[in-house]
Each structure stands twice: as structure tokens, then as C-alpha cells.
């Protein structure tokens, strides 16, 4: 498969995945992200064919750098902080809880895997913001492609178990030790633009806005790479990731940029391209050998962080619905907030949950890299 054809596959398959998920219940349940990862892994393990690793690595780096600002542009951070104090507190506790869980898992399993500190950073990132953070942190810490796919695979399996709990008995369980939701607890929180539309539709209907947003993201990435390279010719990726995140947050304070249509969806599409590219770099045989330790590590982090979050919420007397929706936003990202709010039969918490999920994109990179470097041997 030639380089040009492979590049077109990277760019085009996500559109097919989104199209299929919008029209088939099974594919919708799997989600476009899982479909893209799976397709990439299958593509990269075709017998007798070796993927273009240089192209795939370039695509993963470029898409992450461009996606981070796009995901952050649409968030009104000051307004959210003023209007949803209990959601802010609950999300802060969730972030603290996953950092403690990651530290515990590292202490327990560091003798079995010398890169547990890197996995700690990735899991903190994914359980405060989502896959974008895990991708960025994995890139910053120079995690191997196989290890990245292993951590992501363990996350998919274990998160599915937690999702089942959220959609069945979670509310009843938490109401045994947390107060019930009160209408007076949460104000009218701002709606982050573009959360409910699919990325392909956004690209079709808002081409000028999307082109402008991509151009701005390219400018941010280019300026960041240029400035960092002046101070360090080896161009370490960690300060690049943190700088891009910081600039994305800063520009979200500009109303004209914050109100650009299609920024969030475009960022999501770039992450689907990333998923296909990183999947082609995964070697299934090597993944099978290392999966057991990684699975246990992720299980400890996720389980400990959820339980610790619930205990801290009980200490601060946060209501059950707010705890569950912020936990959903932290572990799964904004896409799952609506379905869980429907299960909880509480529409009022949707916007706060959505905004929490986007705020997590900003927090996750800082928290993940901080815990990784603190735990580095």
C-alpha cells in the first residue's frame, strides 16, 4: 500500500466509521473511536505487509497537536466556574482521586514493569479528560505504540464494566450514602458549543468556520514548536503539549474564537484519524505478551479512583447525581453525559456534565504529566 493511499485511508476511514455509527446500533455502541482503533490494528497486522511507520508516527503527532486547541476553543471556563460550584468541586475530587489511584498502582506494579510511571500519566489523562489526553501524554512521554494500544484496550474493556454499573444500579447505590439532587444545587451552566453534532456534518455545513479553526490551530502548533525549538534544539514534546494546551485555553477567552462553529467536532475527527494511524503501529503478538500487567494496572487505577471519588464526595456531601455525571465526564468524556443523564432522569445536569468533560481536556494534560514526572524513578 503506497504512502498516498495509506494517508487517504487514515483521513477517510473515520468518516466511514462515523457514517456507520449513525446508522447502525451495534456500530453506534462500539463507537467510532473503537472502530478506528480496531481497523488500524487489523490494517497494521496484515500478513506480508509492513505499515509505513514514518507516516503513521507523523500523523499521530500532527493530529494530537492540532486537536488539543480545537477541543478547548469552545469552552467558557470562567462562566462554568461561577455557575456550577458543586460540579467543579466534584470534578476536582475526581481528578485528585485518579492521581492517588495511579500512584498506588505504580507503587504496587513498578517491579513488574519499569514504565508504570508512564502508564500512570496516561491513565490520569484519560480519566480526567479522555483519549485526547492519553494520546498527548503518551506522545510526550515517548510511550511505545504497543504500550499505548494496550493501555487503551484495557481502558475500553474496564470502562465498559463501569458504564454498565452507571446505567443500571449506580444511582441507587450512591443514594445510600450521598444526598439526593436538589434543584437549587446547580445553576444554569453554559452550553459548550457543538457538543451534540457529529464531526462529518460539521465539516460539511461549516467549511469556512472549520477551515479558520484549523488554520488557527496550525498557527498555535507552529508557533509552539518554533519557540520550544529555540530553547531546546532536540524539541522535547512535553513542553510542546503543555504550551499548546495553555494557548488553547487562553484563546477560549476570546468570544469570537469561542463561538466558532465546528471546532469541537473537528478536533474529534482528528482524533479518529489519530486512532487509525496509531492502530497500524500496534503489533498484536507483542500486545498479547504484555497485556496482563497493563490490564491489572488500569484496573487498579480505575477502581481506586472511582471508590476514592465517591468517598470524598460523601465527605463533602455532594449529591449523587452530580457525582455520577462528573465521574461520567471524567472517565468517558462528554459523549456519554447525555445517556447517563437520561438514566438518572435529570436533564438539569447535562450541561454541567458536558462542560466538565471539556474542562477535563485542559486539566488532563497538566495532571497526567505532573503525576508521571513525580513518579518517574
N, C-alpha and C positions, 0 to 999 in steps of 0.2 A: 504494500500500500504506500503510494507516494506521499511526500510531505504535504503537498497542497490538498490532496484528497483527505488525508488524516486531519488536517486543520479544519476542513469543511465539515468533517464528521464531528469534531469537537464542538464546533459552533452550531451545527444543525440538529444534532440528536436531542438536545434539551427542548427544542421547540416540539419535536415529536413526542417527547415524554410528557410535556405539559398538555398537548393536544389529547393524548391518550388518557391522562388522568382526569381531564374534564369530561370524558365521555364513557368511562368505564369504572364501575365501582371498585373492582379489585385493584386496578391501577391507581385509582384515587387513594385507596387505603395504603398502598405501598408508598405513594408519594413520588413526585418527580425526582427528588434527591436520591432516593434509594434506587430508582430505575436507572438514573445516570451513573451512579457508582457501580451498580451491577453490570450494566452494559460495558463500562470502561474496563472492569476486571475481566469480563469474558473476552473483550477485544484484545486486551493485553496478553491473554494466555492462549491465543490461537496457536495450535501446534505448527511448528515450522516457520512462524513469523515473529520477528522481534520488533517491538514498537520503537518509534523514533523518540528516544528518551530525552534528547536535547530539546525537541519541540514540545514535548509534554511538560518538561520542567519549566520551560519559558512560559507556557500557557498558564500553569498553576501560579507562578509568581505574579504575572501581569494581572490575571483576573482577581486575585486577592487584593492587590494594591488598589485596583480601580473600584472594587466592590465596596470596600470599607466606607469611603466617603459617601457613596451613593446611598448606602443603608442609613447613614446618620443625618443626611441633609434635612429630612422631613420632620425631625423631632423637635418639639418645642419644650426644651428642658426646663427653663425657669417656670413656665406655667404649670407643668406637671408637678414640680416640686412644691408649688404653693397649694395645689388643689387636691392632692392625694397623699396626705401625710402618713396614713396607715399603710398604704401600698408602698410608699417609699421606705418606711421602716421595715416592712416585711421583706422587701426585696434586698435591703441591706443585710438583714439577718440571714437570708438565703445565701448571699454572697459569702458572708462570714462562715456559714456552715459548710459550704463546699470547700473552702480553703482549709478548714480544720480536717474535713474528711480526706482531702488529698494529702495533707501532711501525715495523717495516720496511716494511709495506705502506703506511702513512701517508706515510712519507718518499718512497717511490717514486711514489705516485699523487696526492699533495696538490696538484700543479699542475693535475691534470685534474678534481678535484672538491674544492671548498672544505670539504665536510663529511666528509672522510675520518676526521677525529678522532672524529666521532660514530659512524661505522661501526666504528672501532677499538674503542670502548667496547662496542658491541653484539656484535661478534664475540668479544671476550674474555668477555663474559657468556654467550653461547650455547655457547662451547667450554670453559667451566668448570662450567656448571650446566645450561643448556638454554634452551628457548624462554621459560620464565618470566623468566629473567634478561634475555634480549634484549628482551622486552616491557617490563619495568620500566625498563631503561636507555634504551630508545628513548623511552619516555614522559618520563623525567627529563631527557633531552637535547633534548626537543621535536623529535624527528625527524619528517619528513613521513610521512604514511601510505603514500604511494607508495614512498618510500625504504625504509621498514620491510618492506613486502612484497617489494621487490627483494632486499634482503639475505636475507630468509627464503627466497625462491625459490632464490637462488644456493646457500644452505646446504643446501637439500633435494637439489639436483642433485649437488653436490660430496660431500656426506656419503654419498650412495648409492654413489659410487665407492669411498670409503674402507670402507664397510660390506662391499662385495664383496671387497675385499682382506682384511678381518678374517675373513671367513667362508671364505676359500679358502687362501691361502698365507702369511698373516701370521705364524703360529706358526713355520713352517719357516724363514722369512726371519730372524726375530729370534733364533732359536736359533743362528744362525751367529755372533752376536756378544754374546749375552746368556746368562747361565746358565739352566739348566732349573729349573723349580719344585721346591722341596723341601717336604715336608710340615711340617717343623719351622719353616719361614719365617713362617707365619701362624697366629695363634691362632684360637680360636673367637670370631668377631666377632658383635656383637649384631645381631639382626634388626630392621630398621626396620619398624614395624607397617604392615599394609595395603598392601604393595607389589604384591602379585600380584592383588588383586581389581579388578574393573572399577568405575568410578565410579557407574554406574547401579545396580548391585547394592548397593553400599554405601549409596546414598541410600534404597533400598527396605528394606534389612534393618536399618539402624541409624539410623532417623529421629531419635530423641532425641539420640543422640550427635552426629550431623551438625548438628542444629539448635543444640546447645550450642556446638559448634566454630565454626559460622558466627557465632553471637552474640558469641563471644569475639573473633573476627577483626574483626567490625564495631566492637566496642569499641576494639580496638587502633587501627584505622584512624581512627576518630572522634577518639580522644584525640590521636593524632599530628597530624592535620590541625588540631585546635584549638590545640595547643601551638605548632606551627610558625607558624600564622597570627598568634599573639600577637606573635611576634618579627619576622615579615615579612608585612605585610598582602597582598602580592602572591601569597603561598602558592607558593613555588618547589617543584616536585615532587621534585627530587633529595633534599633532606633528608627529605622525607616517605617516600620509598622506603627510604632508609638507616635511618630510625627504625623503620619497620615491620619491616624485616629484623632489626634488633637486638632488638626486642621479641619477635619470633617465636622467635629463638634463646634469649633469656632464659627464656621460658615453657616451652621444651622441657626445661629442667632441673627442672621440676615434674612428678613422676611421674604425678600424676592427669591432667594435661593431655597428657603424652607418650603415655599409654596410651589416650587417647580413640579409639574406633573410627571409621574412615571419614574422618579428617582429610585424609590424603594424597589419597585419591580425590576428595574434594570439591574440593580445590584444583585437581586435574587437570581436573575438569568445568568449573570456572570459566574455566580457560584455553582450553577448547574453545569456550565462549561468546565469549571474547575473540577467538579466531581467526575466527569467523563475522563478528563486528562489524568487526574491522579489515579484513577482506577486502572488505566493502562500500565501504570508503573508497578502494580502490585503482582508479586509472584505468589501464586496460590500455594505452592509446595512450602515455601518459607513461612507463609502465613500460618499454615496448619501446624508447623513445629512450635511456633511461639504463641499461639492463641490462648493456651490455658492460663499462663501467668497474667497476660493482659486482661483477660476476662475477669479473673479474680480481683485484679487491681481496680478496674472500672466498677465492679460490683461493690467493693468496699467504699469507694468514693461516693457513688450514687446513694447507696443505702444509708451510710453515715450522714451524708449531707441532708437527706430528707428528714431523717429522725431528729437530727440536731436542730434543723429549721423549725420543726413542729414544737420541740421543747422550748426553744427561745420564744416562739410565738405565744406559747402558754404563759411564759414568764411575763411578757409584755401585754398580755390579754388582747391580742389581735383576733378579730373574728375569723371563723373557719373559712368563709367564702373568700376573703381577701388573701388568706394564707394559701389556699388552694390555687387561686388564679395567678398569684405571683410565683408560686412554685412551678406552675404550668409554663408561665412565660420564661422562667429561668432555665428550666430543663429542656423545653421543647421549642421555645421561641414563639413569636406572635401568631403563627399559623394555627396553633391548637387552642388559642384563647377562646375563640368563638364557640367551638364544640363543647369545651368544658363548662363555659358559662351557661350553655343550654342545658347541660346535665344538672348543673346547680340550680337551674331555673332562676337565674339572676342576671338580667340584661344590664343592670347598672354598673357592673364591674368590668364589662367588656373593654371599654376604652382605657381604663386604668391598666388592665392586663396587657392590652396591645402596646401601650406606651412603655410599660415596664420592659416588655420584650425588646423594644428598640433601644431603650436606655442600656439594656444588657449588652448590646453590641459595642457600646462605648466603654462600659466598665470592664467587660470580659478580658480585653487585651491587656489592660493595666494589671488587673488582679492575677491573671494567668501567668504573665511574665514575672510579676513580683514573687509569686509563690515558687515558681520554678527556680529562680536565682537564689532565693532564700534556702531552698532545699538542695541546691547543687553541691555535690561532695567537694 
